[in-house]
Amino acid sequence: MLTLFLLLLVPPILMILWRFFRGPDAANRILALDALTILVIALLALLALFFGRSIYLDVALVFAMVGFAGVILFGRFLEKGV
């Protein structure tokens, strides 16, 4: 069952990567980055269950904090128009 969930995460990740690289503007790329961060956190949580290793949950937590800070930083960057 976990393998199915892992395989179900692959198509959305690929579609969001497509939007990230081919986005029409910077705002779409930032939204794609935020969505990709959420999917990678879910992927890490599923990998922690699949392999039975809790270190992946620690990595997911750190990645969530860094991803949130990154999206806020890019949003401020766009807001200022620099």
C-alpha positions in Angstrom: 0.0 0.0 0.0 2.8 2.4 0.8 4.4 1.6 -2.6 1.1 2.7 -4.3 1.2 6.0 -2.3 4.8 6.5 -3.3 4.0 5.9 -7.0 1.0 8.2 -6.8 3.2 11.1 -5.8 5.4 10.9 -8.9 3.0 12.4 -11.5 2.2 15.5 -9.5 5.9 16.0 -8.7 6.7 15.8 -12.4 3.9 18.2 -13.4 4.9 20.7 -10.7 8.5 20.5 -11.9 7.3 21.3 -15.4 5.5 24.3 -14.1 8.6 25.4 -12.1 10.9 25.3 -15.1 8.4 26.5 -17.7 6.3 28.9 -15.6 5.2 32.1 -17.5 6.3 34.3 -14.6 8.1 34.4 -11.3 4.9 34.2 -9.2 4.0 30.9 -10.9 7.4 29.5 -10.2 7.2 30.4 -6.5 3.8 28.7 -6.2 5.3 25.7 -7.9 8.2 25.7 -5.5 5.8 25.8 -2.5 3.7 23.0 -3.9 6.8 21.0 -4.6 8.0 21.5 -1.1 4.7 20.1 0.3 4.9 17.0 -2.0 8.6 16.4 -1.1 7.6 16.5 2.6 4.9 14.0 2.0 7.3 11.8 0.1 9.8 11.9 2.9 7.1 11.0 5.4 6.1 8.0 3.3 9.7 7.0 2.9 10.0 7.1 6.7 7.1 4.7 7.0 8.3 2.5 4.1 11.9 2.0 5.4 11.0 2.3 9.1 13.6 5.1 9.7 12.6 8.1 11.7 15.5 10.2 10.4 13.4 11.0 7.3 10.8 12.7 9.5 13.5 14.9 10.9 14.7 15.8 7.4 11.1 16.5 6.4 10.7 18.8 9.4 13.8 20.8 8.6 12.9 20.9 4.9 9.4 22.2 5.8 11.0 25.1 7.9 13.5 26.0 5.2 10.8 25.7 2.4 8.5 28.0 4.3 11.2 30.6 4.9 12.2 30.3 1.2 8.7 31.0 -0.1 8.4 34.0 2.3 11.7 35.3 1.1 10.9 34.9 -2.6 7.5 36.6 -1.9 9.2 39.6 -0.3 11.6 39.7 -3.2 8.7 39.9 -5.7 6.8 42.4 -3.6 9.7 44.8 -3.6 10.2 44.5 -7.3 14.0 44.2 -7.1 
